[in-house]
Amino acid sequence: MRLKAMAKINLGLDVLGKREDGYHEVRMIMQTIRMYDILDIRKTKRPGIVLTTNLPFIPTDSRNLVYKAAEMLMEEFEIEEGLSIKLRKFIPVAAGMAGGSSDAAAAFVGVNRMFHLGLTEEQLMERAVKVGADVPYCIMRGTALSEGIGEILTELPAPPQCHLVIAKPQISVSTKAVYGKLRVNELAPEEHPDIDGMMAAIKNGDLDGVIERLGNVLETVTVPDHPEIARIKEMMMENGACGSLMSGSGPTVFGIYKDKELAEKACQALREADGGRLTRQVYLTEFYNRKKAR
């Protein structure tokens, strides 16, 4: 069985405060994009899980969210057969695009299908939050308001289609470290994105209204520490982007383009910047939704 584990970006990311359990309360607009890792899953007669990947630095034991997700369902349903899982990574790692969470979501879906467990999408999402806050959304996919620690999801209509340039600089960022440095109480009101306004724009099919409200409070932490993020945003805007934002805790930046030719030129400019040293990965893609935009 082959499954696509699709990446996400945050069109809007607000943090409301820190909870007593150490997690942060968030309000985010999540959007799936057409960039994905691939999981190949097959049954084996030998019990247990064997996970392999194309990147040598990624763990292949219980530290990996794919392994955790598969193991959770196999233990709950007392599955005696084994699994062989081959994970091929294409989504940038430690990049604010939920690559690991999406891989885990695909594992939940794959094990459910392969062993005919009969779990609904909602039942999978209830289990998925135990593996990671973004995993339920990665099962759901599409456009959604994400609240709580990320597990309270409200499906939104598909926004108007556009072209996306995705660029990851030559750095990786720890989500835990970024949230640890965030001081919500010290943020100015204008540093919080207008999530309600963005939802209204999405529901009205107003792409310009979405672009006007792009915002991510985590930029207040990540961008000062990594000026190359600001440089990539500036280059995108100089090369025809209608708007640009860091996704998640970073460091990946996306630019929204209405003109595909401009987007392609921006990709080339970003790949060549600083002799190819500014960015590690640059892609041209678009939104993914199961339902079509208005």
C-alpha positions as CSV (number, residue, x, y, z in Angstrom):
1,M,0.0,0.0,0.0
2,R,1.4,3.4,-1.0
3,L,0.3,6.6,0.8
4,K,1.0,10.3,0.3
5,A,1.8,12.2,3.5
6,M,1.1,15.8,2.6
7,A,2.7,18.9,4.0
8,K,1.0,22.0,5.4
9,I,1.6,25.7,5.8
10,N,0.1,28.1,8.2
11,L,-1.8,31.0,6.6
12,G,-2.3,32.5,10.0
13,L,-0.7,31.5,13.4
14,D,-1.6,33.1,16.7
15,V,-0.6,32.1,20.2
16,L,-3.0,33.1,22.9
17,G,-1.0,32.0,26.0
18,K,0.7,29.1,27.8
19,R,-1.4,26.5,29.6
20,E,-0.6,25.0,33.0
21,D,0.4,21.7,31.3
22,G,3.1,23.5,29.4
23,Y,1.4,23.5,26.0
24,H,0.4,26.7,24.2
25,E,-3.1,27.7,23.3
26,V,-3.2,28.5,19.5
27,R,-5.5,29.7,16.8
28,M,-4.2,28.8,13.4
29,I,-5.4,28.6,9.8
30,M,-3.9,25.4,8.4
31,Q,-3.6,24.7,4.7
32,T,-2.5,21.4,3.0
33,I,-0.3,21.8,0.0
34,R,0.7,19.6,-2.9
35,M,4.0,18.5,-1.4
36,Y,4.4,15.1,0.1
37,D,6.4,12.2,1.6
38,I,5.7,8.7,0.5
39,L,5.0,5.7,2.7
40,D,5.1,2.2,1.3
41,I,3.5,-0.2,3.8
42,R,3.2,-4.0,3.6
43,K,2.4,-6.9,5.9
44,T,5.0,-9.3,7.1
45,K,4.7,-12.7,8.7
46,R,7.3,-11.8,11.3
47,P,5.8,-9.7,14.1
48,G,7.0,-6.2,14.8
49,I,7.6,-3.1,12.8
50,V,10.6,-2.5,10.5
51,L,10.9,1.1,9.4
52,T,13.4,2.3,6.8
53,T,13.9,5.8,5.3
54,N,15.9,7.5,2.6
55,L,17.5,10.0,5.1
56,P,20.2,8.5,7.4
57,F,19.7,11.0,10.2
58,I,16.0,10.1,10.8
59,P,15.4,7.6,13.6
60,T,13.7,4.3,12.6
61,D,12.6,3.2,16.0
62,S,10.0,4.3,18.5
63,R,11.4,7.9,18.3
64,N,9.8,8.2,14.9
65,L,6.2,9.3,14.8
66,V,5.4,6.8,12.0
67,Y,6.6,4.0,14.2
68,K,4.6,5.3,17.2
69,A,1.4,5.6,15.2
70,A,1.6,2.1,13.7
71,E,2.6,0.6,17.0
72,M,-0.3,2.3,18.8
73,L,-3.0,0.8,16.5
74,M,-1.3,-2.6,16.4
75,E,-1.1,-2.9,20.1
76,E,-4.7,-1.7,20.6
77,F,-6.1,-4.2,18.2
78,E,-3.7,-7.0,19.1
79,I,-2.4,-7.4,15.6
80,E,0.0,-10.4,15.5
81,E,1.4,-9.8,11.9
82,G,4.2,-7.4,11.3
83,L,4.7,-4.4,9.2
84,S,7.4,-3.2,6.8
85,I,7.3,0.6,6.2
86,K,9.5,2.4,3.8
87,L,9.4,6.2,4.3
88,R,10.7,8.5,1.6
89,K,11.1,12.0,2.8
90,F,10.7,15.0,0.4
91,I,9.0,17.5,2.8
92,P,11.8,19.6,4.4
93,V,12.7,18.3,7.8
94,A,12.4,20.6,11.0
95,A,10.9,23.2,8.7
96,G,7.5,24.2,10.1
97,M,5.6,22.1,7.5
98,A,4.4,19.2,9.7
99,G,6.4,16.6,7.8
100,G,6.7,14.2,10.8
101,S,3.1,14.7,11.8
102,S,1.9,14.1,8.3
103,D,3.9,10.9,8.1
104,A,2.3,9.7,11.3
105,A,-1.1,10.5,9.9
106,A,-0.4,8.4,6.9
107,A,0.6,5.6,9.1
108,F,-2.6,5.7,11.1
109,V,-4.6,5.7,7.8
110,G,-2.5,2.9,6.3
111,V,-2.7,0.6,9.3
112,N,-6.4,1.1,9.6
113,R,-7.0,0.2,6.0
114,M,-4.5,-2.6,5.8
115,F,-5.9,-4.5,8.7
116,H,-9.5,-3.5,8.1
117,L,-9.9,-2.0,11.6
118,G,-13.0,0.0,10.6
119,L,-12.0,3.2,12.4
120,T,-13.6,6.4,11.1
121,E,-11.6,9.5,10.4
122,E,-12.8,11.0,13.6
123,Q,-11.8,7.9,15.6
124,L,-8.3,8.0,14.0
125,M,-8.0,11.7,14.9
126,E,-8.9,11.0,18.5
127,R,-6.0,8.6,18.8
128,A,-3.7,10.7,16.7
129,V,-3.5,13.6,19.2
130,K,-1.6,11.3,21.5
131,V,1.2,11.1,19.0
132,G,1.3,14.9,18.2
133,A,-0.8,18.0,18.2
134,D,-0.7,18.4,14.4
135,V,-1.4,14.8,13.6
136,P,-5.2,15.0,13.7
137,Y,-5.2,17.9,11.2
138,C,-2.8,15.9,8.9
139,I,-5.4,13.1,8.9
140,M,-8.2,15.6,8.1
141,R,-6.3,17.7,5.5
142,G,-7.5,20.8,3.6
143,T,-8.2,24.2,5.1
144,A,-9.1,24.4,8.8
145,L,-9.2,26.5,11.9
146,S,-7.0,24.8,14.5
147,E,-7.5,25.7,18.2
148,G,-6.6,24.4,21.6
149,I,-3.2,22.9,21.3
150,G,-4.0,22.2,17.6
151,E,-6.4,19.3,18.1
152,I,-9.7,21.3,18.0
153,L,-10.4,21.5,14.2
154,T,-13.1,23.3,12.2
155,E,-13.2,22.6,8.5
156,L,-13.2,25.7,6.2
157,P,-14.0,26.0,2.5
158,A,-11.1,25.8,0.1
159,P,-9.6,29.2,-0.6
160,P,-9.1,30.3,-4.2
161,Q,-6.3,28.5,-6.0
162,C,-2.9,30.2,-6.4
163,H,0.8,29.3,-7.0
164,L,3.0,28.8,-4.0
165,V,6.8,29.1,-3.8
166,I,8.2,27.2,-0.9
167,A,11.8,27.9,0.3
168,K,13.7,26.5,3.2
169,P,17.0,28.1,4.1
170,Q,20.2,26.2,5.1
171,I,19.1,25.9,8.7
172,S,16.6,23.9,10.8
173,V,14.6,25.2,13.8
174,S,13.4,23.5,17.0
175,T,9.6,24.1,17.5
176,K,10.1,23.5,21.2
177,A,12.8,26.1,21.4
178,V,10.8,28.7,19.5
179,Y,7.8,28.3,21.7
180,G,10.1,28.4,24.7
181,K,11.3,31.9,23.7
182,L,7.9,33.3,22.8
183,R,6.6,35.9,25.3
184,V,3.0,36.2,24.4
185,N,2.3,38.9,27.0
186,E,4.9,41.2,25.5
187,L,3.5,41.1,22.0
188,A,1.9,44.3,20.6
189,P,-1.8,43.9,19.4
190,E,-0.7,44.3,15.8
191,E,1.6,41.4,16.0
192,H,-1.3,39.0,16.4
193,P,-2.8,38.0,13.1
194,D,-6.5,38.6,12.3
195,I,-7.7,35.0,12.3
196,D,-11.4,35.9,12.3
197,G,-10.9,38.2,9.3
198,M,-8.9,35.6,7.4
199,M,-11.7,33.0,8.0
200,A,-14.2,35.5,6.6
201,A,-12.1,36.1,3.6
202,I,-11.7,32.3,3.0
203,K,-15.5,31.8,3.3
204,N,-16.0,34.7,0.8
205,G,-13.5,33.3,-1.7
206,D,-11.4,36.4,-1.3
207,L,-7.8,35.6,-2.0
208,D,-6.7,39.2,-1.6
209,G,-8.3,39.3,1.8
210,V,-6.4,36.2,2.8
211,I,-3.1,37.6,1.6
212,E,-3.7,40.9,3.5
213,R,-4.1,39.0,6.7
214,L,-1.1,36.6,6.5
215,G,0.5,36.6,9.9
216,N,2.5,34.4,12.3
217,V,3.4,35.5,15.8
218,L,6.3,33.0,15.9
219,E,8.1,35.2,13.4
220,T,8.8,37.5,16.4
221,V,11.1,34.8,17.7
222,T,12.5,33.0,14.7
223,V,13.2,35.9,12.3
224,P,15.5,37.9,14.7
225,D,17.5,34.7,15.3
226,H,17.7,33.8,11.6
227,P,17.9,36.9,9.3
228,E,18.0,34.7,6.2
229,I,14.2,34.1,6.8
230,A,13.6,37.9,6.4
231,R,15.8,37.9,3.3
232,I,13.9,35.1,1.6
233,K,10.6,36.9,2.4
234,E,12.0,40.1,0.8
235,M,13.3,38.2,-2.3
236,M,9.8,36.7,-2.8
237,M,8.1,40.1,-2.6
238,E,10.7,41.6,-4.9
239,N,10.1,38.8,-7.4
240,G,6.3,39.2,-7.7
241,A,4.8,37.6,-4.6
242,C,1.5,39.0,-3.4
243,G,2.4,38.0,0.1
244,S,5.0,36.0,2.0
245,L,5.1,34.4,5.5
246,M,7.1,31.9,7.5
247,S,5.2,28.7,8.1
248,G,4.8,27.3,11.6
249,S,7.9,27.8,13.8
250,G,10.0,28.1,10.6
251,P,12.3,28.3,9.0
252,T,10.4,27.5,5.8
253,V,8.9,30.6,4.0
254,F,6.2,30.5,1.4
255,G,5.2,33.2,-1.1
256,I,1.7,33.4,-2.8
257,Y,1.7,34.2,-6.5
258,K,-1.2,34.8,-8.9
259,D,1.1,34.5,-12.0
260,K,2.8,31.1,-12.5
261,E,5.6,32.7,-14.7
262,L,6.5,35.1,-11.9
263,A,6.5,32.2,-9.4
264,E,8.9,30.2,-11.6
265,K,11.3,33.1,-11.9
266,A,11.2,33.6,-8.1
267,C,12.1,29.9,-7.7
268,Q,15.1,30.4,-9.9
269,A,16.2,33.6,-8.2
270,L,16.0,31.9,-4.7
271,R,17.9,28.9,-5.9
272,E,20.7,31.1,-7.2
273,A,20.8,33.6,-4.3
274,D,24.2,33.9,-2.6
275,G,25.7,31.4,-5.1
276,G,23.1,28.8,-4.0
277,R,23.9,29.2,-0.3
278,L,20.7,31.0,0.8
279,T,18.3,28.2,0.3
280,R,18.5,24.4,0.7
281,Q,15.2,23.5,-0.9
282,V,12.9,25.5,-3.3
283,Y,9.6,24.2,-4.7
284,L,6.7,25.4,-6.7
285,T,3.3,24.0,-5.6
286,E,-0.3,24.9,-4.8
287,F,-3.0,24.4,-2.2
288,Y,-4.5,21.0,-1.8
289,N,-8.2,20.5,-0.9
290,R,-10.5,17.6,-1.3
291,K,-13.3,20.1,-2.1
292,K,-12.9,22.7,-4.9
293,A,-12.7,26.4,-4.1
294,R,-15.7,28.6,-4.7
